[in-house]
């Protein structure tokens, strides 16, 4: 069983930055692919970014490329999402997720974009970007 807890959300203005953190309880944290998803009001949950076991490979949604950066510190059992140049349309609840179903040794496959691959989820943290 893995427990995840996000933090770092808040209310910011367009163009600002935020860093989200996701603390995990897994005894073998480094064997889980970590990912961030988000859900805006009235919309389905969507993939944002994922990172492999070692942190050497990442995958981003088009909306997050060049603005967001996912990282992890396995010694601290924590994953991060650095969000820069935030836009109003980034407003959503952000969830971190962990998966042991996908091989996370090397290059990530597109399967990491599928929320059904993740058995463990945090409670979410609200990010609100005002204009």
C-alpha positions as CSV (number, residue, x, y, z in Angstrom):
1,X,0.0,0.0,0.0
2,X,1.3,3.4,-1.0
3,X,0.1,6.7,0.5
4,X,0.6,9.9,-1.3
5,X,0.2,13.5,0.0
6,X,0.5,16.5,-2.2
7,X,1.3,20.0,-1.1
8,X,2.3,23.4,-2.6
9,X,-0.9,24.4,-4.3
10,X,-2.3,27.9,-4.0
11,X,-3.6,31.1,-5.6
12,X,-1.2,32.8,-8.0
13,X,-1.3,35.2,-10.9
14,X,-0.7,34.4,-14.5
15,X,3.0,34.2,-15.2
16,X,3.9,33.1,-11.7
17,X,5.5,29.9,-10.6
18,X,4.6,27.1,-8.1
19,X,6.3,24.0,-7.0
20,X,4.1,21.0,-6.0
21,X,5.4,18.3,-3.8
22,X,4.2,14.7,-3.4
23,X,5.4,12.8,-0.4
24,X,5.1,9.0,-0.6
25,X,5.1,6.3,2.1
26,X,6.3,3.5,-0.1
27,X,9.1,1.4,1.4
28,X,10.5,1.0,-2.1
29,X,9.5,4.4,-3.5
30,X,12.1,4.2,-6.3
31,X,10.3,1.3,-7.9
32,X,7.2,3.4,-8.7
33,X,6.7,5.5,-11.7
34,X,5.4,8.9,-10.4
35,X,3.1,11.1,-12.3
36,X,1.0,14.2,-12.1
37,X,-2.5,14.6,-13.3
38,X,-4.9,17.5,-13.1
39,X,-8.7,17.9,-13.2
40,X,-10.4,21.2,-13.9
41,X,-14.0,21.9,-13.0
42,X,-16.3,20.1,-15.4
43,X,-13.5,18.3,-17.2
44,X,-12.0,14.9,-17.1
45,X,-8.7,14.2,-15.3
46,X,-5.8,14.7,-17.6
47,X,-2.2,13.6,-17.7
48,X,0.4,16.3,-17.0
49,X,3.8,14.6,-16.5
50,X,5.5,11.4,-15.5
51,X,9.0,10.3,-14.4
52,X,10.8,7.0,-14.4
53,X,12.3,5.2,-11.5
54,X,15.7,6.9,-11.5
55,X,14.5,10.3,-12.7
56,X,16.5,10.0,-15.9
57,X,13.5,10.0,-18.2
58,X,10.3,12.1,-18.3
59,X,7.2,12.5,-20.4
60,X,5.0,15.6,-20.6
61,X,1.6,16.5,-22.0
62,X,1.8,19.1,-24.7
63,X,0.2,21.6,-22.4
64,X,3.1,21.2,-19.9
65,X,6.1,21.0,-22.3
66,X,8.6,23.9,-21.9
67,X,6.8,25.2,-18.8
68,X,6.6,22.4,-16.3
69,X,9.3,20.1,-14.9
70,X,8.8,16.9,-13.0
71,X,11.5,15.5,-10.8
72,X,12.0,13.2,-7.9
73,X,14.2,12.6,-4.9
74,X,14.1,8.9,-4.0
75,X,16.1,9.5,-0.8
76,X,13.2,11.7,0.4
77,X,10.4,9.6,-1.1
78,X,9.2,12.8,-2.8
79,X,8.2,13.8,-6.3
80,X,7.9,17.4,-7.5
81,X,6.2,19.4,-10.2
82,X,7.8,22.8,-10.9
83,X,5.3,24.9,-12.8
84,X,6.5,28.1,-14.5
85,X,4.7,30.7,-16.6
86,X,1.4,29.6,-15.2
87,X,-1.7,30.3,-17.3
88,X,-5.3,30.7,-16.2
89,X,-6.1,27.5,-18.0
90,X,-3.7,25.7,-15.6
91,X,-6.3,26.1,-12.9
92,X,-7.2,22.7,-11.6
93,X,-6.8,20.2,-8.8
94,X,-3.4,18.5,-9.2
95,X,-3.0,14.9,-8.2
96,X,0.1,12.8,-7.9
97,X,-0.1,9.2,-8.7
98,X,2.2,6.1,-8.4
99,X,2.3,3.0,-10.6
100,X,4.1,-0.3,-10.2
101,X,2.4,-1.7,-13.3
102,X,4.7,-0.1,-15.9
103,X,8.4,-0.8,-16.3
104,X,10.1,2.4,-15.2
105,X,13.7,1.3,-15.8
106,X,14.4,3.3,-18.9
107,X,12.4,5.3,-21.4
108,X,8.8,5.8,-20.5
109,X,6.1,4.4,-22.7
110,X,2.9,6.2,-23.6
111,X,1.1,4.0,-21.2
112,X,2.2,6.4,-18.4
113,X,-0.4,8.8,-19.7
114,X,-3.3,6.5,-18.9
115,X,-4.7,7.1,-15.4
116,X,-5.9,3.5,-15.3
117,X,-2.2,2.4,-14.9
118,X,-2.0,4.1,-11.5
119,X,-3.3,2.3,-8.4
120,X,-2.2,5.0,-5.9
121,X,-3.4,8.6,-5.8
122,X,-3.0,11.5,-3.5
123,X,-5.9,13.6,-2.3
124,X,-5.1,16.5,-4.6
125,X,-4.0,20.1,-4.2
126,X,-5.8,23.1,-5.7
127,X,-3.9,25.4,-8.1
128,X,-5.7,28.6,-9.0
129,X,-4.3,31.0,-11.5
130,X,-5.9,34.4,-11.8
131,X,-5.5,36.8,-14.7
